Amino acid sequence: MHEEFMREALRLARESVGEVPVGAVVVIGGEIAGRGANSPIAGNDPTAHAEILAIREAAARIGNYRLTGATLYCTLEPCAMCAGALVAARVERLVFGARDLRFGAVRTKFRLADSDLLNHSVEVVEGVMAVECVELLREFFEHRR
């Protein structure tokens, strides 16, 4: 089941034009409640990461800022801002594809999402469709250089 939702996150990431290709979906009760694709450049908004946009849409859809029972699927390991948002929204589980060696705050640089120091701990599943997620990023950066 993880692959079905990660495919949708990858589809969203591929739709990003001129942005680092990252896509995210929030799933509640087996249904996609929120979608996001990186758009900080297009929106002139440094917080417009795929995860934040998906969380905002899901919260608006259910009418609650707490996404209890939700799973967020993301093609790239979340940064510190996005990891904090997962905790604040009480997301139950994070499933991500590729580690972010520069800014990853869930496994690579920090362990914010499941830290014992915070009031909520997010279950973390990593490496789902990692090859596809890494390849998409590699192609993007190869074409930019």
Residue, then its C-alpha position, 0 to 999 in steps of 0.5 A: m500500500h505504501e507504493e500506491f501513495m508514494r507513486e502519487a507523491l512522485r507524480l506531484a514531484r514530476e509536475s514541479v517546474g523549476e522547483v526541486p522536485v518533491g511531492a507529498v500526500v497526506v492519507i487519512g483513512g485510506e484516502i488522500a486528504g492533501r497533496g503538495a508539490n514544492s513551490p517556494i519559488a513560484g509562490n515566493d513563499p519559503t514555507a511552500h514545501a510539498e509537505i507543508l502544502a499537503i498538511r495545509e490542504a488535509a487540515a482544511r479538508i477535515g476541518n482540524y489542525r490535528l491530523t490524528g491517524a494520518t500518514l504523510y508520504c513524501t519523496l524526500e526526507p523532510c527538513a527541520m521546518c517540515a518535521g516540526a510541522l509533522v509533530a505539531a499536526r500530530v501526524e501518526r506516520l511519515v513514509f519517505g523515499a530518499r534521504d536528504l543529505r544536506f537538510g534531512a531532519v528526520r534521519t540524516k541530520f536530526r531525528l526531530a519527528d520521533s524525538d523523545l524530547l517532544n510531545h508527539s512522536v511520528e512513526v518513520v518509515e524510510g526508503v519506500m521507492a527510494v531508487e525512483c525518488v533519488e533518480l528524479l532528484r538526480e535528473f533535476f540537478e543534472h539538468r540544472r548544472 
